Amino acid sequence: MSTAQWPRAIDDITAPWLTAKLRESGALSPTDDVVDVRPEPIGEGVGFLSHLFRLHLTQSGNGPSTVVVKLPTSTDYLQLAMAIGAYKREIAFYADVAPSCPLRTPAVHAAEINSEETEFVLLIEDLGHLENGDHLAGIPYDRARAMIDQLAMFHGWAWNRTTDRPDLAAFEPIDSPRNAAIYGLGIAAGWETYRPKARVPIPAGVPELIANWSEMLPTMLTALAEPATVVNGDLRVDNLFFDADGSATIVDFQMTLLGAGIWDVAYLVGQGMTIEERGGRERELVRRYVDDLNDLGIAYPFTQAWRQFQLSAIVQLTMPLTAGTSWDQLNDRAHELLHALNERALAIIADTDALSALAGLS
């Protein structure tokens, strides 16, 4: 796409541009047109790396009445998005992976990015008719089980087959310098912000872990690099949209990476479920994942899965802690969510004796 045609902001999304893109995707017949578009901001106060809009369409045929468009942030977070490769990852996933992987994702009408990774446009199916998960309320146990079944199918699709694949070329290993920076740079400041506000006791060993984070992180990430598959990386419950049968469609792939698939399971179970709903049943869920993979002909010993689950839970403590560095700019609901996620992250570390998995790392 030329510079003149590239929609940089919501005001650049026009009826002729939508007509062209929806015709290209097959959502609009070659003889029909979008004649008017009305944008509605959605997800305000939830994401900060992108702007999200529902587009209400008036058109001459039987195409969709609404679609969703995602555009780059116009805030100071643009440099952060570029530094972590968020836009490149997501566009690559929707363009190169979603069409063939066994994961339910919204239909894609356009997924394009410029070479500098500063401008992109993602035009997808509107999932507003489905039930959107609530990260604060958490995912119920039965839905978590069903989601783990979907994850096993997804991870199994690329299990130990991530090299020399053009469709996965945009994604880096979990222990790459870029990903190591994501899980390392903000934790000290996040801990200093969170600890005075903590509503629960801090598990033994966690303060010492934080103090030695820079030394421990590389070995933890290396231990999570194999068996390599494609991993969502940030499987938030509010990125899940549930059908009546409980199956989920997944959105948001800005943190997609290559590494041990149990990472996604650990985040879903450790921070996506409330402590009460998890109820000490995390071993059952890890066992289900292992059994699902076995049914696909993939041998993944439970002892390895459990240890990598523990290590994932430790590293994922960085996610709510780092998010908390912007505490003063967040609203009350965001504060409550960060409290809940930090408490869940600390609880899963304590309940699984996760720190014991650090023994023998070198």
C-alpha positions, -999 to +999 in steps of 0.1 A: +000+000+000+013+034-009+017+061+018-013+081+004-036+051+008-024+041+043-050+048+070-029+063+098-058+072+121-095+066+124-104+096+102-085+079+074-108+049+073-132+057+045-161+039+028-141+034-004-111+019+015-135-004+034-152-014+002-119-025-013-108-044+017-141-062+023-142-072-014-107-085-012-115-107+018-147-119+002-170-104+029-185-080+003-195-090-032-177-073-061-208-054-070-216-040-035-202-010-018-198+005+017-215+038+014-210+051+050-191+043+081-195+054+117-167+046+141-173+038+178-143+036+202-141+004+222-118-010+248-109+025+261-088+023+292-079-014+286-052-014+260-025+013+256-005+001+226-033+004+201-066+022+194-096+000+188-129+009+170-161-008+160-171+004+126-208+006+119-213+002+082-240+012+058-236-008+026-256-018-005-253-055-001-253-083+025-219-077+039-212-073+077-230-045+094-200-040+118-163-047+117-135-039+141-104-020+133-072-018+153-047+011+147-014+021+163-015+043+194-011+080+190+004+083+225+039+081+239+035+043+240+043+041+203+080+037+209+073+009+235+051-009+210+079-007+184+106-017+208+088-049+218+077-057+182+040-057+192+026-046+158+049-068+138+039-099+159+002-093+156+000-085+119+022-115+112+000-138+133-032-127+116-017-127+081+005-158+082-006-180+111-043-176+117-054-189+082-039-223+088-035-229+126-062-248+146-071-218+168-104-199+166-096-163+157-118-136+141-120-135+103-094-111+089-103-085+063-070-067+063-037-071+081-010-048+069+021-030+083+047-007+070+084-015+069+092+008+098+066-009+120+052+025+129+019+022+110-004-008+107-041-016+101-059-046+113-095-051+101-113-081+116-146-096+123-167-080+151-171-105+179-196-083+198-223-110+196-201-133+218-196-132+255-164-114+263-144-128+292-136-106+322-100-108+334-109-095+369-138-119+374-116-147+360-124-177+339-145-206+354-128-240+358-149-257+331-140-230+306-104-232+315-104-269+308-120-263+274-095-235+267-066-259+276-079-284+250-078-256+224-043-246+234-031-282+231-044-283+195-028-249+188+006-258+203+006-292+188+002-277+153+038-263+155+053-285+182+091-288+177+085-275+141+093-237+144+125-235+124+127-227+087+091-218+085+082-185+067+049-183+086+067-181+119+096-160+109+083-129+127+083-145+161+113-146+184+123-173+210+112-165+245+149-162+255+158-137+228+173-104+239+140-085+231+118-109+251+143-110+279+141-072+281+103-074+283+104-097+313+133-080+330+134-042+327+103-032+347+102-057+375+123-037+400+103-005+396+071-025+396+080-043+429+088-010+445+054+003+435+035-028+445+050-039+478+039-010+499+003-014+485+002-052+489-029-065+505-016-100+512+016-114+528+045-119+504+055-156+501+088-166+515+116-163+489+099-139+466+117-107+478+151-125+474+140-137+439+132-101+429+165-089+442+183-115+421+160-112+391+186-100+365+208-130+373+180-156+374+159-145+344+182-157+315+184-192+329+146-193+335+139-182+300+163-207+285+146-234+304+113-224+288+126-222+252+121-259+244+101-278+232+094-249+210+060-240+195+041-209+188+028-193+219+002-165+224+023-151+252-004-129+269-036-150+271-057-126+290-093-137+298-106-104+283-091-115+250-114-145+250-149-144+234-171-173+243-198-190+221-229-206+236-211-239+237-183-225+258-157-226+231-135-195+227-124-172+199-091-155+207-080-120+199-047-100+205-014-115+194+009-086+202+031-108+225+033-139+203+066-158+207+083-192+203+088-214+233+072-239+256+035-240+251+029-245+289+036-208+292+000-201+279-014-227+303+004-212+333-009-177+326-045-188+320-045-209+352-022-187+374-036-153+366-067-159+345-085-179+373-093-165+407-075-182+435-108-196+448-118-210+414-084-225+408-089-242+442-056-262+441-066-279+409-037-267+388-021-301+386-053-315+371-052-288+344-015-294+336-023-331+334-051-325+310-028-305+287-002-333+288-029-359+280-043-337+252-008-336+236-004-373+241-036-378+222-020-359+193+010-382+194+032-357+212+052-370+242+056-343+268+064-358+303+043-345+331+074-339+352+088-316+325+054-299+320+050-293+357+085-278+361+080-255+331+046-245+345+063-235+378+090-215+359+064-198+338+044-188+368+075-172+383+084-152+352+048-141+347+050-123+380+066-096+359+035-089+340+012-073+366+043-058+384+055-040+353+019-029+344+018-013+379+046+011+372+020+034+357-002+031+388-008+068+392-023+071+357-047+042+362-084+042+373-099+024+403-109-007+383-074-010+369-060-008+404-083-036+416-073-057+386-036-052+393-041-061+429-060-093+419-034-103+393-005-097+417-022-117+444-030-146+419+006-145+407+020-147+442-005-174+452+003-197+422+040-194+431+033-203+467+007-230+460+029-249+435+061-244+454+073-229+422+106-216+436+117-252+440+119-254+402+149-230+404+171-257+419+195-270+393+192-241+369+225-230+355 
